[in-house]
Amino acid sequence: MIYRKLLFLTAGLLLLSCGLEEYYYLPQVPQASIITRLNTEATINLPSISGFYYASNYSIFYRIYISNYPTESSDNSQFSSISPNLINDYNAIFPSTDPTNTSASTSVNTNFRNRNYFELCFEDEDIGSLLPSRGGTLSIRFPTQDGNYPVVSLGSFNNNEEIRICRSSELISPQPRLPTGQPDLFFRNTSGLSSNENAVATVNADVSGRSGIQGHAYVSMYIVAVGYDNALFTQIYSKPTHIGVFKLPNM
């Protein structure tokens, strides 16, 4: 009898010492928190995720699509007219964005990198400081006037200062180039950006080109919350939320 009591006590202590495996989860940005105006502006109310100790920041993934279709609409009914690849990518990623689909998981490789989506960068600004876990009101603006630069600002957290958005730093040898020879990574439509010859893995891997078609360039964007899995030593992500499709200004 004593032996059996000791056995149960030992087993109980063993379970307590092992504990339960920690479940890492980050909430999805609600679609209702994103307000778009045509395909030129978006306002995103980012909730604070500071309560999740493993949360680090928010991040945005993007892909550029070349088109000969002019539109000011951001409605997804226009996506197939803008680019067949745009609607294909949108439909493929949609199950992961659907908040009612509880079986879908977020994988950066599956959802984004395998579809040539890249992480957005900011001019002279770290993504963690511009899109912090404390949240805020993020504004994205794509000007319609030629030569202007698309920008973001995060409300009072950076005094509404507008910061230029940039294409991914992971691109190998992107076009176009500045007069200095450095890559021009700003989101503006140029012949170097829209050339189908440049839409390859070693040049503009973030661009979906179309043979014989130029004229307009659009970018599709998704936002995710980012954290770190301390058990697997890997980054974790929330379900993505589609921000919208925006038209790049001409250079």
Secondary structure, 3 states (H helix, E strand, C coil): CHHHHHHHHHHHHHHHHHCCCCCCCCCCCCHHHEEEECCCEEEEEECCCCCCCCEEEEEEEEEEEEECCCCCCCCHHHHHHHCHHHHHHHHHHHHHHCCCCCCCCCCHHHHHHHHCCEECEECCECHHHHCECCCEEEEEECCCCCCCCCEEECHHHHCCCCEEEECCCCCCCCCCECCCCCECCECCECHHHHCHHHCCCCCCCCEECCCCCCCEEEEEEEEEEEEEECCCCEEEECCCEEEEEEECCEC
